[in-house]
Amino acid sequence: MRAVNRQRLWNLLTVVLLVAGLAAWIVLPWWGLLVLAVALATWLVLTRSGRLSLAATRIGISSLPQRWGACSVIIVGIAGVVGVLVAMLAMGEGFKATLQATGSDDTAIILRGGSQAETNSVILRDQVPLVSSLPGIARDADGKPLLTAELSQVVALKARSDGSDSNAQLRGVGEEAWQVRPGVRLVEGRRFQPGLQELVVGQGAQSQFRGLEVGNTLEFANQQWTVVGKFASGDAYDSELWGDAQTIASTYRRNAYQSITVRTEGADGFQRLKAAMDADPRLKLDVETTRSYYRKQSGQLSTLISVLGTVIGAIMAVGAVFGALNTMYAAVAGRAREIATMRAIGFRSLPVVLAVMLETMLLALLGGVLGGLIAWAIFNGYTVSTLGNNFSQVVFQFKVSPQLLWTGLKWALGIGLVGGLFPALRAASLPVTVALRDG
């Protein structure tokens, strides 16, 4: 009984150490892996046990063509894990990059005090002149403050892919919106005229929704709106439709704005604007740079996507580990006589363990590279849309970065490490006489 309990304790300790090792491996930076690789290569070349390990590894690799069907199970399984993981993380990175690219440090957004987003903000019309008189706001050549009071309305459009109803954001802006956001440039048609039911649409929205070509007519709130132009910004504004704020307010019977966006006189101007706003009891409003605002908007959803991708990847990784275990156990059983012969002529347990481990890691490396290449080829730059914090679709592109490919490769090698460890230990512990007799 004591021996059984000791064995159970040993098994539990092994699992705990393995999980801790995998966790450390996943967070290992690139230079950490480089150090480990150099140390391993040095040991393999300079020590007798290392050279024996290389010799045993060459023997195992030379037999891979005869076991290619079984080995392909490991490669394909790990490639699937890496491909799905990288694709999911690329979705989160792409969404985050799109929102973080929106805004700048010299523009500021003003919302009702305590509001986290435009959807739950209300700014009264009589507050707009008060804000426009505050210091720190940049002015144009005529001395007019660069300020645009805006409102946001969710409208239903048909998705270009399948014709289903999707939410899009219709933003009512002032005439100064183009100067406040100089990164928004017209690429087709013209700007809308104040007082008319005209729209300009973002290039991302046009790619995702039907009927947004320049010259088309749309029906919102039982009224006809004409698309007169298309703009590009390379950020979240690409997902929006813009029209005259006063006309949209009249159409939807809105008597208040939701936000005010201003161009500030640099960082010092922003601080003066914030101080003046805090000092005015009539303005119970919050102000922050648009860069900071959109970074906050990206945080929750991108984190959710990343966590979801990691969970899905972990579940698939468990399946890949079992596939690798089965394959390598079968390989060890099929090579029992060969392994026993190597041990009989002088190969100790350590070279045998490392040989099986290196063989599995090589297959895992091939699977990781294949999965990363597939994810990059299919998903990098792939344009999709998802629901943003304003309940409308935000158009963005998947971003398969080198960092994500590195993460996928580490997952692949981690799977190979676990999948090869126990079969390697079995190969090293198999009695030589039994293996030679039964092999």
N, C-alpha and C positions, 0 to 999 in steps of 0.2 A: 504493500500500500504506500509505503514511504517513497519507493522508487517511482510509482505512478504519479504521486503528487509532485515529486521533483521534476519529472518529465513534463507535466502540465505547466509547472512554473517556468521551466526552460522555454517551452513553446510560447507561452504568453510573453515572456521577456523578448524572445526573438521577434514576435509580431510588433511589439511596442518599438523596439529598436529599428525595425524595418520601416514603420510608419514615420518615425522621427527622421530617419535618414532620407526618405522620399520627400518629406516636407522641406528639409534643408536643401535637397537637390533642386526642387522646383524654384526656390527663391535664389539659387546660386547665380551670381552675375557671370558675364562672359569671361572675365579675367580669372574667376575662380575655377571655371572648367578648364581654361588654358593651363593654369598652374597644375591641376590634377593630371591633365593629359601629358604635360612635360614630365611630371614626376613619374607617371606610369611608363612612359616611353623610355626614360632614363633607366628605370629599374629593369625593364624588359631587355635592354641592350647590354647593361653592365653587369648583371648578376647571372649566376648559373641557373637559378630557378626561373629567372625571366626568359633566358634563352630557351630553356626547355618548354616554357609556356608558349613561346612563339612557334617552336617546332611542332608542338601538339596542336596549336591553332591552325597551322598550315595543313596538317593532316586532315583536320575536320573540315576546313574550307574546301579542300580538294574534293571532298565527297559530297559537297552541296548539290552539284548537278544531278546526282543520283537521287537526291531527296528534295528536288525542286518543288514538287507538288505540295509536300508538307510545309516546306519553308515559305512558300507563297502565302500560306494561311497567316503566318506571322506578319509578313510584309503588308498584305492587303488589310488585315485587321488593324494594324497600327496606323497605316495610311488613312483609314477611315476615321479613326479617333482624332488624329492630327488635323485632317481636313475639316471636320465638323467643329472642333475646338477653335481653330484659327478663324474660320468663317464667322462663328458667333462672336468672338472677340473683335473681329474686324468690323462687325456691325456696330458694336458699342463704340469703338474708336472713331468710326466714321461719323456717327451721330454727335459724339462729343466734339470732334474736330470742327464740324459744321457750325455748331452753336458757339464754340469758343472763338471761331473766326469772325463771328458777328459782333459788331460794335467796336469801340475803340476807347482809348483813355481820354480823348479830348471831346467826347460826346457823353452826355448824361441823360438818364431817363428818370422822370419824376412820377411817382405813384402816390396814391393815398397812403397815409401813415399806417404801417402794419401790413400792407398788402405784399404778397409774395410774387404776384404775377399780374399782368394786365387784366386778366379775366375777373379778378375780384377787386379791382381798383375803380374808384369814381372820383373824378376831378370836376368840380363845378365850373361853369363857364366864367363866372365872375372872378375865379382865381387865376385865370390865364393872364389877364393884364397885370396882376400883382406879381406873378412870376417873371413876366417879361421885363419888369423894371428892376429886377435884382442885379447886383453887380456880379461879374465873373462870366456873363454870357457874351459870346462873341457877336459882333455886328457886321452887317454887309457895308458896301461902299456908301449907301445912303443912310447909314446909321440905324437901320432896322435890325432888331434882335433876330438872330438865327435860331428860331424856335418853331416847332410844329406841334400843335395840339392834335392828338390822334385818338381814334376809337377803333375797336376791332370787332368784326362781326363774322361768325361762322356761317358759311354758305355751303349748300350741297352741290357737288359736281359729280359727273360720271367719270369713274376711273378709266384711263385709257386701256388698261390691260384686259379688263373683263366687263366693263360697263356698269359695275356696281356703284351704289351711292357712296361717296366719300366726302369728308369734311375738308374744306379749304378755308383759308383765312383771308377775308376781305378787310383791308386796312384803309381807313379814312385818314388822309394826311393833308397837311396844309401846303401852300405854294412853296414854302421854304424847305420842304423835306429833301429836295434834291441838293440843296446847299448844306443842310445839316448832315446828310449822308453822301458825301462826294464819291464814295466807292460804288454807289448804285448808278449804273450808266445805261442809257437807252441804246439798244442794239437793233431795233426795228420799229418803224412807225414813228409816232410822236407822243408827247406827253398829253395827259388828259387836260381838258380846259375846266377851270373852276365854274361851278354852277351847272355843268352838264353831266349827264349820266354816261360817263366815259371811264374806261378802265385801261390801265397798263398792267401787264401780267409778268411775273417772274419766269425766267426760262425753265426753272425746275418745275414750276406749276404747269407750264405748258407741256412739258414732257410727261407728266403724270396724269393729267386730266384732259378729257375731250372738250372740244369746242372753244379752246382758248387761242386759236389762230387770229392774227391781226385781221380785222374786218368782220369777224363774227359777232353775232348778237346773242347775249345771254339774258335770261329772265330771273331777276331777283325781286322778291317781295311784289310780284305781279307787275313789275316794271321792266322795260327793256334797257339793257346796258350794252354799249358797243365797245369792243376791244380795239383800241386805237394804237397800242404800242406794246413792245416787249422790252424788259430790262434784264440786266445781269448784274449780280453782285458777288457771287461765289460764296454766299453764306446763307443763313436762314431766311433772309428776305427773298431769295430766289423762289421760295415756296408760296409767296403771297400774291394777292391781287391788290393793286392800289387804285384808289379813286379819291375824288374831292371829299374832304371830311364833312363839310356842311351839307353836301348833297346826300351823302350816305346817312348822316344824322336825320335829315328830313325824311328819307325813305323809310328808315326803321324807327322813326319817332323817338330818337334819342335826344335828351336834353342835357347831356353831360358828356365829358370826355373820359377816357380811361387812362391816358398817359400823356405826358409832355416830354418831347425829346428836344434837347438843346445842344448847340455846339458851344463849348466852353473856351475860355482863353487859357488853354493848357491846364496843367496840374494845379497851378496857383489859382487860376480862375475857378476851377472846380471847388477848391477849398473855400474861396470867398463866397461862392454861390451857396454852398452847404451851410456855412456859418450864418449868412443872411437869412436863409430859409428857416433855420432853427430859431433864429431870434424873432421872427415875425409870428405872433400868436394867431394871425388869421390863416396861416398856411400850415395846416397839420398834414404835411406831406413829407415823404422820404425821397432822397435823391442818391443815386449811385452811378458810377460810370457804366456805360452800356456793355463794356467788356466784362465787368464784374457781374452784371445782371445776367447776361447770357451764359456765363460760366456756371452760375448757380442753377440756371434752368437745365443745363445739360447733366448735372451731377447725378440726380436720382435715377433717371432712365438708363443712362450709360452704365451706372453701377449695377442696376437690375439685369441688364443684358449680359454684362460680364459675369455676374454670379450665375445666371442661368446657363451661360455657355460653359462655365467651369463645372457646374453640377452635371450637365449632360455629358461633357467630356470625361468626367470622372466615372460615370456609370458605364460609358462605352469602354473606358480604360480597363475597368474590372473584367469585362468580357474579353478584351484583348489579352489581358494577363493570363486568364484561364486558357485561351487559345494557345498562347506561347508555352504555357506549362505543359499542356497536353502534347504539343508538337515536340518540345524538347525532351520530355520524358520518353516519348516514342523513339526519338533519335538516339537517346542514351541507351535504351533497351536494344535497339537495332545494332548499335555499335559496341555492345557489351564486350564481345571478344576482342575487338580492336583496342578498346580502352584498357582492358585487362592486360593485353599484350604490352602496351606502352608502360603500364605500371610494373610489369614483370621484368622489363629490360632497364628499369631505373627511373622512370617518371614517377615522382612523388605525387601526393594528393594535391598540393598547391598548384603545380602546373596543369594538372587535369582540370581542377576547378576553374582556373583562369581561362583555359582553352575553351571550355563550354560557355563560360560567361562572355568571352570576346566574340565567339561565334554568334551568340544570341544578340549581343549589342550591335554587331555588324548588320544583322537582319533588321533590327529595330531602327538603325540609322537609315537604311534604305527605305523602310516604311515611312519614317519621319520626313525624309527629303521628298519622297513621292507625294505624301499628303500635303506638305507645304506648297509644292509646285502646283498641285491641283487646285488648292485654295487660292493661290495667287492668280493662276490662269483664269479661273472662273469668276472669282468674286472681287478681285482688286479693281476698283473703279465702277463696280456694279451699282446702278442707281435704283434706290427704293425710297419708300416713304413710310413714316410711322407717325403715330399720334403723339403730338407734343403736349406741353402743359396747357396750351390754350384750346385743347380739344380739336385741333385741326391738324392736317397732315404736314409734316416737315419732310422735305425732300433732301436726301443726303446720299453719299456714296460710301460703299464699303472701303475700308482703308487697311489693306494687308501690309503692315509695316515690317521692317526687319526685326523689330523687337518682338512682334507677334510670331514671326517665323522661328525666332530663337526660342520662344516659349514652347511652341509646338514641338521643336526638336528635343527640348529637354524632357517633355512628356514622353516622347517616343523612347528616348534612352532610359527613362525611368521605368517604363513598361518592360523594356528588354532586360533591365537589371533584375526586376522581380521575377520575370518569366524564366530567366536563366539560372537564378540562384539555387533554387531547390533541386532542379535536375542536375546541376553541377555538383552539389553536395552529395547527391545520390551516386553519381558516377565515381566520385572520389572514395566513397565509403563501401562500394560494392566489393566483397571479398574476391580476390584474384582467382582463387581456385574454383569458386562457384561460377564466376563469369566465364572462365575458360571451359568449364564442363557444360554449362547450359547455353552458351552463346552460339 
